[in-house]
């Protein structure tokens, strides 16, 4: 995959005005930036420029203070957030000082009307309602193989709402406490907008702009990863992994009598512009594939980690998403349910089954094409071999502290794979190395 060109000068649309002096686009150290971050920075700067133009300087300062300036933070943001919450929701324990603080913030929110009206016009027309940006990754590249256009080209990344699963995990377990406090403060203030001015309520163009600003929240955290992907040719690696696992899954399903590409196209044709589920990839009629931006962030993907970590994370998620909508063999599902009875695997709950299938297919591909068994010296995983890392990454992508079934998904995929028992040297007949497994389609062994 060719490295994406610098896009700091890409206009949002023909109506975008020039940002005020000093409001430069956010770029990386080598003056490069992704198209997604360029759009984010441009829209953010439009908000500030419109605020300055309409002499609501307090709004610009306020937005920066609550974290959208990527640097300065408010003092005691959690305390202030609690005061706001008490005043507007509980209506309890309100003192004159609290009322003064909250009214001051509310006044600043109310002053955003003209800014919102001005900036709503710069939201790109081509962006679907549920996405802030559809970011092309391969504008100048040509896949070396042309036989499977729909599956050879990881054409776009969908950058959506920050509340996707991986970003929630990032907020809960990785982000610094001060940054999280600023995020909470902004979320509360954002929610107060409709209370301060009904014209900011949902269903209006003003609300669309306000939501667009809200969606910029991930970018300060995501930008370092995007820059690292460019620096380490991570996009090329992501494209290679996508092509590898896609061709492996297509070939595997073809042997089962299923033409996977046609099924994918039909199942996704009517839902191309809906909200992207954290475990859902999209393939358009033109062969453009879309995945959530969070799939290209740790723990699913890293540009400078051993390849098998990426195949077990990013690659496994892609492979599991490809047969979405394909009816899975009933006898095979019954076999999996006997192997892990704590999981529901029918109907819309077939994601764990597709993950088990993907583990079988991608695991076999890795076993054929990689020299596994070598020890990789990673912090905290000094004794792990490459084949172990494949399953470590796979289970990291499946797990969630907020989902009680997460560990069962990992267990199902691991127990059903003889490669797991081989990698971890599990005793034959033990829980993780059962005497019978469910290889697709129910050829038990």
Phi, psi and omega in degrees: 000131180289144177296139182291140182289159176298135185232027182294343182256007182289121181284151175287313170195182187291345184265358184291133178270167181280134179293153181293161182300135181094348179261070184276157178294146177282121181231168180279178183295332179262023177063027175246155174205155178285160178297325180295314181290329177296317178295318181298312181296321180295316180294318178300315180294328176295321177300313181292318181297318179296322179296314180296318182299323182264015172060042171244060183303329181299326179296315180299315179297318182297314180300319178295318184296327181273005171121345182284354176272001177067010181216284186291149181232157176285157176277134180049056184295324180294317178301316179294321179297320178295319178299316179299316182296317179298315186293318188265343183244307183276333182056036181233156174054041182267122176255167179300323181294317179297316180300318180298314180299315183291318179298325178296316179294317180299320178299321179294322178295317181297332181285358183277357187308307183294324179296317180297316179299320182288319186279340180298334181287343184265000176293125185304133182296329186282349183286128176299160185300325186268354181245147170278320181209140167255111192259114177288134181257340189235042186299329185244007183258159176230122179301138182293340181242141185245006186284333184229069187304319185293335186246355180271345191241107171280085195282326187214157172243130180268121178259108187244210183294141183291350184273021173292161190303312184295324180288327174298316178299320179298315180296321187282324193238348185238328186289148179296150183301320180294322178292320179295320178298319178295322178297315180298318179301313181296321180299318179294316179296319178301319180292335180282346183309306180299331178288325181282327181208115184298339179289352175264007180288167185294152176096002180245163177296328177298319179296324179299318179293316180300319177295323179299318177296319179301322182289349177285348186305322182292336193298320178303327180277326185280328186307316179301323178292320179297319178295322181293322177301317178294317185294325185253021180055037182295328180296322178298319180294320178298319179296318180297316179297316180300316180295317181300306185289328179294312180295324178296317180291318179298315180296318181296312182291330177298323177293339177269004180084019182243122175273096191294321186297316179298318180297318180298314182300315183293319185288337184256351187301323185268358184232029185294331186243027173268174181295134184277120178290144180304339179247031184228127171257160180234144175231121183274172178298331181274006179086014177272129180253140182236135177227156176296143178304327183294342177291340180262016178242158174302146008268000183285329186210141174215138184282348183231035179244164177305141185306323185293335173296320180287323177292324179284336179261280181300312183296319181293320178298317179297313182298323180290331181281334185298316179276018179301129181090350178278126178298124179271146184301128184298318182295327178291319177297320178298320178297317179295322180294327175290326180288323178221084185290350182276359180248139171270127189238011185255158175061229182286353180264026185273005182303315178299325178293318179294327176293321177296318177297315180297322178297320178297314184288309183291323177300318178295320178298313180298319181297326181281325192252352181238145176274090185273169178107343178288146176277137180244123182277091175248144180306123180084349181229040186297332183265003184277142173265170183298319180292330173295318182298329177302314182282329174300313179293320180300312182288329176298323178287333182276336190273155177203135181289341182265358183244111183294340180271358187301314182295331178292324177299315179296314181299320181298310181296320182288314181294329182278356182251118176296337179293329177295311180299323179293317182294318184262006175056048181284139179297136180298132181088356178284174185301318182273002176223067186293155181293333180233137177235176185240078175284143184293133357253093174065035170272083186296150180215000000 
